[in-house]
């Protein structure tokens, strides 16, 4: 018998479809290697559109995670290098910020065009350097980067008409992690440049090559020297950059732990800070879902980029009736996914960024196995690859359920009802992303509204676009990348000078810890009532704390004496302590969800009533202000009238800032929802005690927040006299809670409290520094004044758009379509 030919041994078409075994389709890396060789595979910093390679610097070997081969070496920056880069950016800012909007738009457009011309090279370098598949780099990362460049070229053109009242901040220090080097670069750099800032960019130490290539492309596109600079190095360089006195804004994407360190590092410096941090995103699959489509959604959620995604859907919640069926379908789909070299275009998953990461993930999976969990894995090649992993039969408190593993590991849990699903989804310190799979669109939208996350996808996951801001809440950080909402991270109010402070030295453990109280005064003010029969002293007026809709005695049962302008005892007010803070925060936490669910119209009615009732007590409030502040009658009347006008302003905005529809590339609809922060702590200044109180409390409650407010420490009785005004205005108990006492003492416990989502502080520079530093405990958003006063009577300073920015956080809800026009 004649021997078999090569044609005889080749698989048939039927066999190919059965096995789904494809031959290799390796991307040619010739041009990428030539680019590396052009630089002798040795890279320095890119500053002022030139390569800077100082002598005597340590170097770092950048390796291909999939093959382990050394691609090139990069240098480890020093303080001298950081000074050089920041100095270049600071000098360039003078001319870049002065350019016309159209000029900056042209530059960004030019960069976008040149990126498209070099897109294949960028994709290959990204895949080589990071370990992600060429398919993802080419189909996702580079198109998304280009989209951001075009989109923000548009905002650069429109800045003078669409960002009225805002100005650039200065030099931006942008620091990103290694999982999406080019995408994160675009998210930080594009809005910064569009708003007129200059940038010093610090890529991750082990994925610096694509950022350096992009810097060359910017120079080729004609971007002026110093506008965009790249420095390389480890965590020490990040610290040098973030703490540099000439850096006005720090924009970070990375782990929650590093984000917390940066918050502490920049506290009290006056720098703006935005943080895009870790996540543990839930994927909720209802029995009403198209299960086969949901399986594909889960694949995109967890195994996209090897699971090294902040929004990786690593917690799978499946409704009980379909749990076993769905898990079976998912396991079958896992068997068809391919893991291998990043440049092989048939691979679904590449390698992890570093072999050490494999050990970290394996440790967590082994721990789940020891707890009795079932671990299902698909074999992966040796090296930096990790097998696709599905864990079932595990408790809700297990480490693999709670911690961000940052790898291709999925944990599945069953649920019974929608309420249970929401409870499980929100049972995390993170709040970055989530997805909901159901064919009942009303159920999907309602669940999306209830899940605490910055982005919620319905019947999809990990869809991104420049027109929809990305970012989180809770310990996933604050600030947004993309959309108009992302522009506010790179601007400051026009009236505000550049903030540059030397942070004061503070003992953070002792700050505000001391508790004091007043003693009896022997010089009381004794107002009298004169009648026909006799002269009588007025009935004593007791000023208590106010929380949960009721007046409360202070827990410590101590009081402080408030003096009038004659230095006589005008009143006694409660001296609040940490237990009072606990009680008030608890009351606010209970009231806030119901207050948020009220319609904007209902909230506006209540604020209008507040204004109405305030004006009815105009003379009483004027007399009060004159007695304690020393204002004359005309000044006091002006403050009361301004407070009424301010309440009208925020009443008007209760139902006019709910959100919009984002114009993304998705075939579907993306809803931008301006959600409240939650419970907001507010420490008021002493100046304009009534107007400042109203100006800070009103915008917060107008947008659905509940507040725990510390009124003016010097003149607290002005705000305490509003109890009856609030009650007769139909404001629900717990929405506004008032604690009197030492501003810094109460601020300490509000800032440390994990159930306070934001802290607004208007006091000293020391207090502002403490608030920013301590807020890292749960990554709460802060708004502080660094000891500077503002003109509360001014519309720009007292009711500007920045109040809305601080009172809300953007959630984007992605709604897919496809029933009619599937293609």
N, C-alpha and C positions, 0 to 999 in steps of 0.2 A: 504494500500500500504506500502511495506517495505521502511524503511528510506534509504537515499542515503549513499553509502559507501564513504570512503576517495578516492578510485580510481575513483568513479563517479565524484567527485568534482575537480579532478586534471585537469589542462588545457591540451587540445589536442596539438599534434605537430603543427597542422595548426594554432591554437590560439597563440602558442608561437612565430611562425614565423611572425604572424601579429602584435603582440604587442611588440615583442623583449624584453619582460620582463624576465630577468634572475633571478634565485635565487641567494642569496649571495654566494660568494666564497672567504671567508676571509682567508688571509694569517696568518699563525700561528706566533705569535710574542713571543713565549715562550723563545726561545734562546736569543733573543734581551733583554727581561726582565731579564733573568739570568745574562747577561753581565752587565746590569745596576746595578743589585743587588750585583754583585761581587765587585762593587765600592761603595756600600751603597748609590747608586744614588747621589754621591757627587764626582765631578771631579775637579782636579786642573790642573796645566800646565803639559806638558810632555816635559822635558828638559834633555838632556844627557841620553836619553833612560830610564828615571826614572820619576815617578810621583812626582811632587813638589806641596805641599799644604801648603803654608805659613800661619801662624796664623794671625788673625785680618783682613782678606780680606772680602770685601763685596761679596755677592753671587747673582746669577741671576737664576731665575727659567726657565728652558727650558720646553716648553709645546708642547703637540701634538696639532697642529692647528685644526685638524678635531674634536677631542674629548674634547679638552681643559684641558686634564689631565696633571699634572706635571710629566715629565719624569725623570728629575734629576736637580741638581743645579750645576752651574759652577762658578768659582771664577772670580772676576774682578781684572785684573792685575794692578800692580803699576809700577812706574819707577824702583824700585828695581828688580821686576820680569823681566822686559824687559832687564835690564842690565845683569841679570843672563843668560837669553836665548841668547842674542847677544854675550855675552862673551863665552858661550859654542860653538856657531857656529863659532866664530872667532878662537877659539883654534882648533876646528876640521878642519877648512879650511886648516891649515898648512899641515896636513897629507892627507886629502881628495884630495886636488888639486895636491899633489905630487904622488898620485897613478897612475899606468899605466891605459891607456884607457881601456884595457881589464878588469882590476879589477873593475872599476866603472860600466862597462857593466854587469859584473856578479852580482853585487849588485842590479842593476835595474831589471835584469832578475829575481832574487830571489824574489824581492818585487812583481813583476808581478805574479809569480807563487803562492805566498802566498795570494795575493788579490783574485785570482781565487778560492783558497781553502776556503776562507771566504766570497765569493761573496754574498751568500744568507743573511748572517748576515749583511753585509754592506748595502744591498738593503733594508732590513727591517728597520734598524736604520735610513737610509736616508728618507724613506717614513714616518716613525713615526715623525721624527724631523722636517721635512720640510713641510709635508702635501701633497706632490706630490703622485700620484698613485703608488702603488707597481709595476704595469705593466710598467710604465715609468722608475722607478728606476732600475728594473731588466732587462728590454729590451734595455734601452738606456744608462743610467748614468754609471752603473758598467761596461758594455762592452766597453764603450768609455774610461773610466778610464784605464782599462786593456790594451786597444789598445795603449794608450799614453805611458804606462810603457814599453811595448814591443818595440814600435817604437823608443823611446828615448834610450833604451838599445842599439839599433843599432847605434844611433848617438854617444853614448858614445864610442862604439867600433871604430868608424870611424873618431873620432875627429882629430887625428893627420894627416890624409890625406885629409879630406874634409873641414877642417876649418883652413887651413894653414894661418898663420899671425894673428891669434886671440888667446886670452887667457881669462881665467875666470876672473870675476870681483871681487869676494870675497864673502861677506855675503849678501844674498838676503832677504829683508823683503817683504813677500808676503801677501797681504791683499785682501780678497774676500768678495763678498756679499752673501746673503742667498738663492738665487734662485737655484743655482746648487752647493751645497757645495763640493761634491766630484769631480765633473767634473772640476770645476774651480781650485780646489786643484791640480789635475793632470796637467792641462794646465800650471800652474806656477812652480810646483815642479819638474816635469820630465825634462824639458830642463835645468833648473838651475842645478840640480844634474849631468846631463849628461855632461855639460860643465865644471864641476869641482868646482862648487860653493857649499856653504852650505846655509841652509834656516832656517829662523824663520818665521813660518806661523801663521797668525792671521785670524781665521775664523770669520764669522759673529756672533754676540753675541747670537742670538736666534737659530742658527743652528751649534753648535760647536761639537755635539756628534760624527758625522761620521768622522770628522778630528781627534779626539782623538782616535777613534777606529783604524783608519789608522796608527796613530803613533805607537800604540801597534804592529800592523802587521809589520811595518818596523823594529821594534826592534826584533820581532820574526824571521824576514828574515835575521837578522845579520847585518843590516846597522850600521856602527860605531856610537858610542855615539856622539851627538852634530851635526851630519850632518843634521838631520831634527828635528826641535823643534816646539812645538805648545804652544802658549800662548793665553789665552782667556780674554775677556773683551769687553768694549764698544769702542766708538769712541776715547776716551782719550788714550787708549792703541795703537790705530792706529797712533795717532799723536806722541806718545813716540817712537814707532818703526820706523816710517818714518824719524823722525828727529834725530835718534841716530847717533852719530858720527862714529860708527864702522860699520854701514850699508852702503854698497857700491851701492846697487841697490834696488829700490822700484818697485814692480810689483803689479798693482792694477786692480781689476775688481769690478765695482759698478756704482754708479750714477755719472752723469756728474758734479754735484755740488761738490761732495766729491773729484772727480778727479781734479777739478780746485783748491780746497783747498790744495791738496797734491802738485800740481805744485808750488803753491806759497810757501808752507812750505819748500820744498826742494831746492828752487831757490838759486843758488850760492854755494851750498854745494859740488858740483862735483858728486853727485849721479846720476846714470842712472835712467831713469823713463820710464815706459810703462804703458799706460792707456787703458783699455777696458771698455768703458762707455755706456751710454744709447743709445737708438735708437727709431725710429718711421718708421719702415720698410714698404715700399710699396709692394703690391702684384698686379701685372698688368695682367689683363685677357683680351686678345684680342678675337675678334669674331671668329678668326681662331682656338681657343683653343678647346680641348675636354672638354666640360663644366662639364661633370660628374667627370672626373678626376681632373679638376681644383677645384671643390667643395671640394674634399678630400684634395687637396693641401692647400686650405684655412683653413680647419679644423686643419691640422698640423701646419699651420703658426701662428694661433692666439690662439687656445685653448690647444696647447701643454704646459704642466706645468702651467695650469690655466692662460695662457697669461703672466706669470711672466718670460719672456724671453727677453733679450736685443734685439734680432732680431725678436721679435713677429711681424708678418705681420698684423699690426693693421690698416693700410690704404689700403683698397681694391679699386682699380681702374679698372672699367669694361667698355669695349667699348660700346657705346650707343646702337647699334642695338641689343645687347644681354643682356643689363643691367637688364631689368625686368625679363627676363627668368632666368638669373643666380641667381638673388636675391631670386626668388621663389624656385629654387632648393636648395639654401643654407638654407633658412628657414626650408624647409622640412627635411634637414639633421640635422639641429640643434635640431629638435624635437626628434631625436633618440639618442642623446648623453646623457650620464648618469653622474650625479654629486653626489658624496657621499664619504664615508670614504676611506682614502688612502689605507688601507690594503685590501679593497674589490677589488679583481682582475677583476671584471666586470665593474668597474667604468672607465669612460673616463676622468674625471676631479676630482681632490680632492679639498682641501680647500686652501684658501690663507694663507700666512705665519702668519698673525696676524689679529685679528678682527678689529683693527684700520685701516687696509688697505681697508677693506670693505667700511668704511665711506668715505675714500678719493675718492675711485672710484665712489661711489654713488653720491657724490657732483658734480663730473665732468659730469656724465650722466644726472643728473637733470638739470645742466646748459644747456646742449644740448637740452633737452626737452623744456626748457623755451625759447630757441632760435627758436622753431618751428620744430625741427627735429622729425622724426618718430623713436621711440625706440621700437625695437622688442626684447623681452626677454623670456627665458625659465626658468621656476620656479626652484629655488634651495632650498635645505634645509636651515634651520636657522643656525646661528653661523658664522664660518669663510668662508662659501661658498658664492660665488657670481654667479648670473645667467649669462648664456651665453647671450651676448648682441650684437645686430646689430643695428647700427644707420645709417639712410639714410635721405636725404633731408636736408643736412647741408652745410654751406658755407665753402670754402677752408681756410678761416682765423679763423674758430671756434677753440676754445681751444681743443676740443676733436680730431680735425684733426691735430693740431700742437704739442700738448704736449704728452709726453710719459706717458700713463696712467698706464702701467705695471699691467694689469689685463685682464680678458677675454672679452674685449670690442673691437668690430670691427666697423670701420667707412667706409662706402661705398660711392664712388663718381663716376660719369660717365665721360668718355672722348670720344673725337671724333677721333682724329688722333694719330699716334705714337708720333709725336713731342709734342702734348699736354700731352700725357701720361708721356713722359720723363720730361717735364717741371713740371708737378704736382709731380712726384716722387722726383725730386730734390728740390722741394720747402719745404725744411726743414733744420734745423740747424744740423741734424744728418746725418750719412752716414755709418751705420753699415752693414745692409743687405737689400736684395730686391729679389723678384722673378718675373719671367715672364712666363706666360702660353700661348703657341701658338704651333700649329702643323707646323708652318713655321719656320724651324730652323734658316734660315738666318735672319729673323726678330728678333727672340729671341736673337741671338748673338749680333746683332747690337744694340738692346736696352740695353742689358747687358753691352756693352762697354760704352754706353752713361750715364747710371745711376751712380751717385756718391755714391759708397758703397764698402766696403771691400770684401763682398761676395755676389754673385748674383747666384741664383738657377734658372734653366730653367726647367719648368714643375715639380717642387718639391719645398720644403722649409724646412728649419731647418734640413738639413743633415750635419753632422759633421764627421770629421776624423782627426786623428793625423797627417796625411801626408799633410794636406792642412791648412795653417795658417788662423787663425780667428782673425779679428780685423777690425777697421773702419777708417774713415777719418772725417774731419770736427769736430763737437763736440761729435762724438762717440769715439774720442781718437786716439792714434797712437801706433804702435807696433803690433806684431802678436803673437798668441799662436798656436803652431803647425807648422809642415812643417820645412824645412830648414830655411825658412825666420824667424821663431820664435827663432832660436838659437842665432841670432845676438842680441837679447835683453839681453842676459846673458854673453856677451863677450866684450872685449875691444881689440884694436890693441896691438900686442905684444910689440911694441916700447913704448907704452904709460904707464907711471907710474900710480899707483893708485891715483885717485883724491880725496883728502879730504881737504876741505876748511872750514874755519869759515866764513859764509856769512857776508859781510860787512853791516853795518847799513846804509840804504839808505832812503832818503825821495823820495818815488816812484812818488809822485805827481810833485816834482820839478826836478827830474833827467832829464837832457837833454832838459829842457824846455827853458832855456835861449837862446836867439838868438843874435848873435854878427856878426860883419862884419869888414873888414879891412878899413883902412884909407889910403890916398895917401902916397906913399913913395918918399922921396927926394933923394934916392940913387938907381936909376934904373940901371940895366945892359943894356948897349946900344951896342948890337952887330951891326957891320957895314959891308957894302959891299963896297969893294974898286974896282973902275973901272978906266979906263984910264983917264977919265975926272975929277972925283972927288970922294970923300969918302961920301957914303950915309948911313943913318941909315936904318936898315931893316924896312919893312912895319910891322906895329903893328899886332901881331897875337892875335885874340880874342878867348878865350876858353869859350864856352857856355855850358849849360846843354845839355843832349842828351836824348830825349825820343820820342817815337812814330816814330822813324826813321828820326828825324829832330833835328837840333840844336835850342835850345830855350833859351831866356833870363830868368834869375831867376825871380820869381814872385815879390820878394821884391826889385829887381833891386839893390841889394848890391853885393859887391864882396870882396874877400879876396886876400891879396898879398902873392904870393909864392916866397920865397927867394932861391937864388942859394947858392952854397957852399961859396961864398964870402960875403954872407949876403946882397946881392943886390937884388932888385926886379926883378925876372925872368919873372913873368907873373901875370895876374889877372885872378881869376877863380870865377865863380858864387857861391854865398852863398845861398844854397837852403833852403826853409822853408816847412812848412806842406802842403801848396798848391801845391808846386812842387812835393811833395810826392804823393798827391792825383792825380795829372795829370799823373805822371809816372806809378802809380799802375793801373790807368784806361787804359792807353795805353798797359800795359803788359797784363791786363785781356782780352782785346780785341784780342790781338795777340796770346795768348797762345793756345786756342783751335785749331786754324788753324795750328800753328806750330806743335802741337802734332799729328795732322792728317797727316802731311807729313811723307813720308816713312823714315825709318832709313837711307837708302841709300842717300836720298836727303839731310838729315841733315848732314851726314858724308861728302858729297861733299862740303857743305858750310863751315864746319870746316876745311877741307883740303885747301879750297881757302883762309880761314883766315890765316892759317899757311903760305901758299905761299906768300900772300901779306905782311904778317909780315916780312918774310925773305927779301923781296925786299926792305924793309925800315930798314934793319938791322943797317946800319951805322947811319941813322938819330936817331933811338931809342937808339943806344949806346951813341951817343953824348948827347942825352937828359938825359940819366941816369947819365952820368959823370957830367953833368952840375948841376943837382939838388941834387944828392945823395952823391957825393964825391967819388963814386967808381972809380977805375982806368979803363982803356980801356979794359984790359983783363977781369976784373970782369963784366963789362957791357956787353961785348960780350958773356960771359958765361950765363948771365941771359936771353939775347935775344934768344940765341940758345936753352936754356932749355925751353923757352916758346914755341918755334916752335915744339920741340919734344913733349911737353905736349899736344899741339893741335892735333898732329898726334895721340897720345894715345887715346884721347877722340873721335876723328873722327873715329878711328877704332872700338870704342865701341858703336857707334850710332846704329848699326844694329846687335849687338851681345849680347844683354841683355834684350830681349823682354819678356822672360818668359820660361815656360816649361810645361810639362804635369805631374800632380801630381799622384802618385801611391796610390790612396785611395782604399777603399773597395767598392766604388760605382760601380754598373754595368752601366758603362758609362764613360765619360771622364771629368776630372777636369783640366781646363786650368788655369795655374798661369800666370797672366799678370802683368809685372812690369810697373806700370803707373807712370806718372810724378806727382809731388806734386801739380803743378799749378803755381802760382805766388810765387817766392822765393825772399825774401829780403836778400841782401848780404852786409855786412860791412867788407871791406878788412883791413888787417893790414898795418902797415907802412913798415915793412921789405920786401925786394924783391918786390917792388911795381908793376912791370910788371908781374913777374912770379906768384905772389900770386893772382893777378887779373885774369890771365888766368886760374890758377889752380882751382879757385872757380867758375868762370863763365862757363868755358867750360863743365864740367860734368853736370851742371844744364841744359844748353841748349841742350847738346847732348842727354839727356833723355826726351826732349820735354817740359821742363819748360820755362817760361819767367822770366827774372830777373830784379829787380830794384837794382842796385849795387852802393854802396858808395865806391869809390876808396880810396886809401891811403889818409888820411887827410893831411899828411905832404908833399907827393909827388903826388898830383892828376893829374898833367899835363901829366905824363907818360901815364896814361890810357886815358886821353882826346885826346891824339894824335892818338888814334885808331879809331876815328870816320870814317875817310875815309877808313880805312882798313875794318871796318865792312860793310860799304856801298858797297864797291867794291867787297866784298865777297858774295854778294847776300843775306845777312841776312835780313829777313823781318823786317820792322819797328815795334818796340814795343817788340821784343824778348829780346833785350838787351837795357836797359835804364840806363843812368849814371847820378847820381846826386852828385855834389860836395858840400862840406861844412863841418860842424862839425859832426864828426862820430856819437857821442852820440845823438845829436839833431835830426838827420835824423833817427837814429835807433829807437828813441822813437816813432816816428809817423809810421814807418814801422811796428813795433811790435804791436802797438795799432790798426792797420788797419785790419778790418774784412775780407778784400778781399786779404790779404796776407796769404798764406797757410803754409809758413815755413819761419823761420828767421835764417840766419847764421851770427854769429857775432864773429869777431876776433879783440878784443880790450882789455879792462881792465877787472879785476875781478868785479868791480862795474857795468860795462856795461853788463857783462855776467849775473850777478845777476838780473839786471833790465829786461833783455830780457826774462829770464826764468820765472820770477815772472809775468811780464805783458802778456806773451804769453797765460796765462790762460784765457784771455778775450774771445778768440775763440778756445782755445785748439790747437793752432798751434804748429807744430813740431819745435824744436830749435836745433841748433848746435853751441856751443860756446867754446871758448878756455880758459876761466877763467883767462885771463891775461897772459897765457903761450905762448911762441913763439914755432913755429915748424920749422923744416928745410924744406923749400919749394923745395929745390933742390933734396931732398931725394925722391926716388920712393915710399918708404913705407909711408912717411909722406905727400908727395905732390900729390900722385895719387893712393893711396891705395883703397881697396875695400870699405872702410868706405864712400868714396865720392859717390859711387853708392848707398849705403845704405841710405844716407841722401837725395839723389836726386830722389828717387823712393818710391812708396808704392805699396804693393802687393794687387791685386784683384784676387780672385779665382772665376772662373765661372764654375758652375756645370751643365753638360749636361747629362741628363738621356737618357737611351736607353730602348728597350723592344719590338720593333715591330716584331723581328724575334724570339728571345729567351726570351719570357716574363717571364719565370721562371729561 
